[in-house]
């Protein structure tokens, strides 16, 4: 038999073979240990830390039961259902393989897929008001002003029966908006120029509609005695301040709590999105 020697040692000798066997076993054990450590619980803890989220907040944003999240994190549930894993992965923008620890978090979704020589664009999907809503979409209704009686000058705000805009569920979850709290409002006039033109659409989270929810300077949709308005809102010790971006033509409006009651001013919700055509 051919004997291979290097540096005077016989690589086929029993002692060398035993040493190589022990090293192979040790390396295999290390790899298995690392793979066991990188499970759903450890990856989820990493993602929660990166995004500064608590399990309670993740439950609010994904709908995965808080008890399930606690059992995953404590490793009482080692192999969560695909339904729950998909929701969590979708929210954090990672693949299910990354969440399950099969692929490093440092790798992008594209890196985890087979490489292609060029980017491929998917077909554009056309839809109209009659197209059924997909499972990952929400059809958000518009709010509109409705005159109570012809020529009366009195208005109320109602949901439009037909006007709707579609949002991805992931986008709403990422912005902390419960699906049934999402509404759309059309901006009218020039008071919010140059940021929002006449005809711009804003998405409104009606779950944040109390005085305590106000973040100074953020945009809110307002019901002003039946008139739809979109303004920056500030809290004051005695009431609120409504501010327009176009302050040259539309100065600040301060209202005490008493005046808010008298003029029937109420917050409809916090603006979480806006969009408009370029023209």
C-alpha positions in Angstrom: 0.0 0.0 0.0 1.2 3.5 -0.8 2.3 5.3 2.3 2.1 9.2 2.2 4.4 10.9 4.5 4.5 14.7 5.3 7.0 16.1 7.8 8.0 12.6 8.8 4.5 11.6 10.0 2.6 8.7 8.4 -0.9 10.1 7.5 -2.3 6.6 7.4 -1.0 5.7 10.9 -3.6 4.8 13.5 -2.7 7.8 15.7 -3.2 10.4 12.9 -6.4 8.7 11.7 -7.8 8.8 15.3 -6.9 12.5 15.6 -8.6 13.4 12.3 -11.7 11.4 13.3 -11.9 13.4 16.6 -11.4 16.7 14.7 -14.1 15.8 12.2 -16.5 14.9 15.0 -15.8 18.1 16.9 -16.4 20.3 13.9 -19.6 18.5 13.0 -20.8 19.0 16.6 -20.0 22.7 16.4 -21.9 23.1 13.2 -24.9 21.3 14.7 -24.7 23.4 17.8 -24.8 26.6 15.7 -27.7 25.4 13.6 -29.6 24.5 16.8 -29.0 27.9 18.2 -30.2 29.7 15.1 -33.9 28.8 15.5 -37.1 30.8 15.2 -36.9 32.0 18.8 -33.3 33.4 18.5 -34.0 35.0 15.1 -37.2 36.6 16.4 -35.4 38.0 19.4 -32.8 39.5 17.1 -35.5 41.1 14.9 -37.4 42.5 17.9 -34.2 44.0 19.2 -33.3 45.5 15.8 -36.7 47.2 15.5 -37.1 48.1 19.1 -40.4 46.2 19.4 -42.0 44.3 22.2 -43.9 41.1 21.7 -47.1 43.0 22.6 -46.5 45.6 19.8 -45.6 42.8 17.4 -49.0 41.2 18.2 -50.8 44.5 17.5 -49.0 44.9 14.1 -49.2 41.3 12.9 -52.3 39.8 14.5 -50.2 36.8 15.7 -51.6 36.0 19.2 -49.5 37.3 22.0 -49.6 33.9 23.8 -48.2 32.3 20.6 -45.4 34.8 20.4 -44.5 34.2 24.1 -44.4 30.4 23.5 -42.2 30.9 20.4 -39.8 33.1 22.3 -39.6 30.7 25.3 -39.1 27.8 22.8 -42.2 26.0 24.0 -43.2 26.2 20.3 -40.1 25.1 18.4 -41.8 24.7 14.9 -44.4 27.5 14.6 -47.1 27.1 11.9 -46.5 28.5 8.5 -49.4 30.9 8.9 -47.8 32.6 11.9 -44.2 32.4 10.5 -45.4 34.0 7.2 -47.1 37.0 9.0 -44.0 37.7 11.1 -41.6 37.3 8.2 -43.8 39.6 6.0 -43.8 42.3 8.7 -40.0 42.3 9.2 -39.3 42.0 5.5 -37.4 38.7 5.7 -38.0 35.3 4.2 -39.5 32.5 6.1 -36.2 30.6 5.7 -34.4 33.5 7.4 -37.0 33.6 10.2 -36.7 29.8 10.8 -32.9 30.1 10.9 -32.1 28.3 7.7 -30.6 31.3 6.0 -28.5 34.0 7.7 -30.4 37.3 8.5 -27.5 39.2 6.9 -28.5 37.8 3.5 -31.2 39.6 1.5 -34.1 37.7 0.0 -32.4 38.0 -3.4 -29.2 36.5 -2.0 -31.2 33.5 -0.7 -32.6 32.8 -4.2 -30.7 31.3 -7.1 -28.7 34.0 -9.0 -30.0 35.3 -12.3 -28.1 37.2 -14.9 -30.6 40.0 -14.9 -33.5 41.4 -13.0 -36.9 40.2 -14.1 -40.0 42.4 -14.0 -43.3 40.8 -13.2 -46.4 41.6 -15.2 -48.5 44.5 -14.2 -51.8 43.4 -12.7 -54.8 45.5 -13.9 -57.8 46.0 -11.6 -60.8 48.2 -11.2 -63.6 48.6 -8.7 -65.1 45.2 -9.6 -61.9 43.2 -9.2 -62.0 41.0 -6.1 -59.6 42.1 -3.3 -56.6 39.8 -2.9 -55.8 38.1 0.4 -52.8 40.5 1.0 -54.9 43.6 0.3 -57.4 45.9 2.0 -59.9 48.0 0.2 -60.0 51.3 2.0 -63.1 53.5 1.7 -63.0 57.3 1.1 -64.7 59.7 3.5 -66.7 62.5 1.8 -68.8 65.5 2.7 -72.6 65.0 2.2 -75.0 67.9 2.3 -77.9 67.2 4.6 -80.4 69.1 2.4 -80.1 70.9 -0.9 -79.0 74.5 -0.2 -79.0 74.1 3.6 -75.2 74.6 3.8 -75.0 71.9 6.4 -72.8 68.9 5.8 -72.0 65.6 7.5 -69.1 63.2 6.8 -69.9 59.7 5.5 -68.1 56.8 3.8 -68.4 56.8 0.1 -70.3 53.8 -1.3 -68.0 53.3 -4.3 -64.7 55.3 -4.0 -62.0 53.0 -2.6 -58.2 52.7 -2.7 -56.3 49.5 -2.2 -53.5 49.1 0.4 -51.2 46.1 1.1 -51.8 44.6 4.5 -48.1 44.5 5.1 -47.9 48.3 4.6 -50.7 49.0 7.0 -49.3 46.6 9.7 -45.8 48.2 9.3 -47.4 51.6 10.1 -49.4 50.3 13.0 -52.8 50.8 11.3 -55.6 48.3 12.0 -57.3 47.4 8.7 -60.8 48.6 9.7 -59.3 51.9 11.0 -57.9 52.9 7.6 -59.8 55.6 5.6 -59.0 57.9 2.7 -59.6 61.6 2.5 -59.3 64.0 -0.5 -57.5 67.3 0.1 -59.3 70.3 -1.3 -57.9 73.9 -1.8 -54.4 75.4 -1.6 -53.9 75.6 2.1 -51.5 72.7 2.3 -49.3 73.8 -0.6 -46.5 73.0 -1.5 -46.7 69.6 0.2 -50.3 68.6 -0.7 -52.0 70.0 -3.8 -55.7 70.2 -4.4 -57.0 66.7 -5.1 -54.3 64.9 -3.2 -55.3 61.7 -1.3 -54.3 61.0 2.3 -54.6 57.8 4.2 -56.0 58.3 7.7 -55.8 56.0 10.8 -59.1 56.6 12.6 -57.7 54.7 15.6 -55.7 57.8 16.6 -58.4 60.4 17.0 -58.2 61.7 20.5 -56.4 64.8 21.9 -54.0 62.5 23.7 -53.0 60.9 20.4 -51.8 64.2 18.9 -48.1 64.4 17.9 -47.3 68.1 17.5 -46.8 69.0 13.9 -48.2 65.8 12.4 -51.0 65.8 9.9 -54.5 64.9 10.9 -57.9 64.8 9.2 -60.5 66.9 10.9 -64.2 67.1 11.0 -65.1 70.8 11.3 -68.8 70.9 11.5 -69.2 68.5 8.6 -66.3 70.0 6.6 -63.3 67.7 5.9 -60.0 69.4 6.6 -56.4 68.2 6.7 -54.0 70.2 8.9 -51.0 70.1 11.0 -52.2 69.9 14.6 -50.6 71.1 17.8 -51.7 70.7 21.4 -52.2 73.8 23.5 -52.8 74.0 27.2 -56.3 75.3 26.5 -57.1 73.5 23.2 -55.5 72.9 19.8 -53.8 74.8 17.0 -54.5 74.0 13.3 -51.7 75.0 11.0 -51.5 75.1 7.1 -48.3 74.7 5.1 -49.4 77.7 3.1 -49.3 80.1 6.1 -49.2 83.2 3.9 -52.8 82.8 2.9 -54.0 80.6 5.7 -52.8 81.7 9.2 -52.9 79.5 12.3 -56.2 78.8 13.9 -56.4 78.4 17.6 -59.4 76.8 19.3 -60.1 76.4 22.9 -61.8 73.2 24.1 -65.0 75.2 24.5 -64.8 76.5 20.9 -64.1 73.0 19.7 -67.5 72.0 21.2 -69.3 75.0 19.9 -67.9 74.6 16.3 -68.1 70.8 16.4 -64.4 70.3 15.7 -63.1 66.7 16.1 -60.1 64.7 15.0 -61.0 62.0 12.4 -57.5 60.4 12.6 -53.8 60.6 12.0 -52.5 60.9 8.4 -50.1 57.9 7.8 -49.8 58.2 4.0 -50.4 60.6 1.1 -50.2 60.5 -2.7 -51.0 62.7 -5.7 -50.6 63.0 -9.4 -47.7 65.2 -10.8 -49.2 68.1 -12.7 
